[in-house]
Amino acid sequence: MEDVRKSYPGFVLRATLEVPLGQTLALLGPSGSGKSTLLRLVAGLETPEAGRITFGDTDLTPLPPERRGVGLVFQDYALFPHLTVYENIAFGLREGRWNEARIESRVREMLELTHLSPHARKRPEALSGGERQRVALARALAPEPRLLLLDEPLGALDLRLREELLLELRDILRRTTVTALVVTHDQAEAFLLADRVTVLRAGRVVQSGSPEGLYLRPQDVWTARFLGHRNVLSAPESRSLGLPEVPHLVPPAALEIGEGHPARVLERLFYGSRVGLWLEYRGLRLYWEGPDPGLKEGQATDLTIRFEHLLALNEEAA
Ligand SMILES: Nc1ncnc2c1ncn2[C@@H]1O[C@H](COP(=O)(O)OP(=O)(O)OP(=O)(O)O)[C@@H](O)[C@H]1O
């Protein structure tokens, strides 16, 4: 999409975005940043005030939703309650006047892809939340859409189910060649699902890149914090360490405990397979995480900051 604009009272979305063919792009942003609005514009459920939405050489902008060739998956599933799983998946194919033999073979293929074959004859009410979401996915993929749009697809599920379905969704997106745009406010979800991630803030694209590229090289303080970095030094803090007086990111790889300068454990967070430590170091509070080094709260240790790993950050996105 090219310089697409849409405004509501007190909100303006203005974005240019490209989803590489056959890949998954995650739109990541806090609540109210315009993620759903952007997705609805691509789906044709909203009309832009300016700009164009294209797929290859096709201009989708003037087309109604049903002629855009997009598949939609929302967090509330929106399945037909009176239809079986099989018929839910077949629905779009019947609408598209596929013949019965093709419908049967495509629905079987989708049931296998989403591991739903044993549930084909059930109605949605007899399924778990995760199974329902897989039906929604199978139904959206069945008509071979050119673009799959997913809006917080795991949003309605509890934490454990969310993790399970996340890996399954990742696997399904990788096994199909569909181009997908997924909206999420969860950084881990975006990183696991997508080939590329675009960060949205207040209706503007802040930064795009591969998950690794974004995480290791956020361009400003807000993006670094939003992506989950805990060690973002302010300009005066940077100066106190002898760095140029601009904010700096201290990525996880830059901290080593056990050697270097004196530090003290302020707080120890036990997560099971790893431990988080808030450390006091030269008047700063720094967070370290890794396998349990056996340090207790209040205990002294040593800490090295590998300055070559630090990254200067812009104060704030323009
Ligand atoms: N139909 C509408 N009428 C008026 N304002 C709207 C409408 N839809 C969205 N907005 C406003 O546009 C802004 C962006 O909303 P949007 O739902 O796109 O954000 P989001 O990033 O998807 O948020 P969330 O993660 O909470 O769903 C919000 O301030 C919202 O109140």
The ligand as an SDF file (V2000), in Angstrom:
LIG
                    3D

 31 33  0  0  0  0  0  0  0  0999 V2000
  -14.9070    3.4590   13.0120 N   0  0  0  0  0  0  0  0  0  0  0  0
  -14.1810    4.3210   13.7500 C   0  0  0  0  0  0  0  0  0  0  0  0
  -14.6690    5.5340   14.0720 N   0  0  0  0  0  0  0  0  0  0  0  0
  -13.9530    6.4240   14.8090 C   0  0  0  0  0  0  0  0  0  0  0  0
  -12.7200    6.1670   15.2660 N   0  0  0  0  0  0  0  0  0  0  0  0
  -12.1830    4.9780   14.9810 C   0  0  0  0  0  0  0  0  0  0  0  0
  -12.8800    3.9890   14.2160 C   0  0  0  0  0  0  0  0  0  0  0  0
  -12.0890    2.9060   14.0960 N   0  0  0  0  0  0  0  0  0  0  0  0
  -10.9500    3.1950   14.7630 C   0  0  0  0  0  0  0  0  0  0  0  0
  -10.9880    4.4240   15.2920 N   0  0  0  0  0  0  0  0  0  0  0  0
   -9.9130    5.0910   16.0520 C   0  0  0  0  0  0  0  0  0  0  0  0
   -8.7100    4.9760   15.3220 O   0  0  0  0  0  0  0  0  0  0  0  0
   -7.6000    4.7020   16.1720 C   0  0  0  0  0  0  0  0  0  0  0  0
   -6.8930    3.4340   15.7260 C   0  0  0  0  0  0  0  0  0  0  0  0
   -7.7250    2.3150   15.9640 O   0  0  0  0  0  0  0  0  0  0  0  0
   -7.3090    0.8270   15.5600 P   0  0  0  0  0  0  0  0  0  0  0  0
   -8.4230   -0.0680   15.9850 O   0  0  0  0  0  0  0  0  0  0  0  0
   -6.8870    0.7860   14.1530 O   0  0  0  0  0  0  0  0  0  0  0  0
   -6.0320    0.5960   16.4830 O   0  0  0  0  0  0  0  0  0  0  0  0
   -5.2960   -0.7660   16.8430 P   0  0  0  0  0  0  0  0  0  0  0  0
   -3.8360   -0.4740   16.7620 O   0  0  0  0  0  0  0  0  0  0  0  0
   -5.8210   -1.8780   16.0310 O   0  0  0  0  0  0  0  0  0  0  0  0
   -5.7040   -0.9350   18.3660 O   0  0  0  0  0  0  0  0  0  0  0  0
   -6.0670   -2.2780   19.1910 P   0  0  0  0  0  0  0  0  0  0  0  0
   -4.7830   -3.0250   19.3640 O   0  0  0  0  0  0  0  0  0  0  0  0
   -6.5730   -1.7090   20.4870 O   0  0  0  0  0  0  0  0  0  0  0  0
   -7.1040   -2.9950   18.4190 O   0  0  0  0  0  0  0  0  0  0  0  0
   -8.1450    4.6330   17.5810 C   0  0  0  0  0  0  0  0  0  0  0  0
   -7.9180    5.8840   18.1950 O   0  0  0  0  0  0  0  0  0  0  0  0
   -9.6260    4.3840   17.3720 C   0  0  0  0  0  0  0  0  0  0  0  0
  -10.3670    4.9540   18.4330 O   0  0  0  0  0  0  0  0  0  0  0  0
  1  2  1  0
  2  3  1  0
  2  7  2  0
  3  4  2  0
  4  5  1  0
  5  6  2  0
  6  7  1  0
  6 10  1  0
  7  8  1  0
  8  9  2  0
  9 10  1  0
 10 11  1  0
 11 12  1  0
 11 30  1  0
 12 13  1  0
 13 14  1  0
 13 28  1  0
 14 15  1  0
 15 16  1  0
 16 17  2  0
 16 18  1  0
 16 19  1  0
 19 20  1  0
 20 21  2  0
 20 22  1  0
 20 23  1  0
 23 24  1  0
 24 25  2  0
 24 26  1  0
 24 27  1  0
 28 29  1  0
 28 30  1  0
 30 31  1  0
M  END
$$$$
